[in-house]
Amino acid sequence: MTLRQLQIFTNKFNLKHFTKIVKERSKVENLLISTVGLAGEVGEVANLIKKYAREEYGSIRKKGDESRNYLAEAGEELVDAFYMLLVLAGKLDVDLEKGYWKNIKKIEKKMEKTK
């Protein structure tokens, strides 16, 4: 499945499961909720990476955290963030796949200039 197909699927999924909720809110409220949702998920990823780094660099480990896999948890939160990114992109009518390739070309041009 392409990124564009994932966006379309996510939009349809949200219409199926959240139509009533979305329709009860204004466009601004829906954008704010999606934006804050994305920021929250990215924040959770950052927090788990911070905990992993703190543990790896010798900070005191809390009792009961010995078996905690921060990187696996961060991966799960990253998927949640990706979902929220797809939701927000749908609300903003942004084609992430098209934008991604445009951005890659821009980066390549910058890198060619530094050679």
Helices and strands as residue ranges (DSSP letters): H 3-24, H 27-56, H 70-92, H 96-113
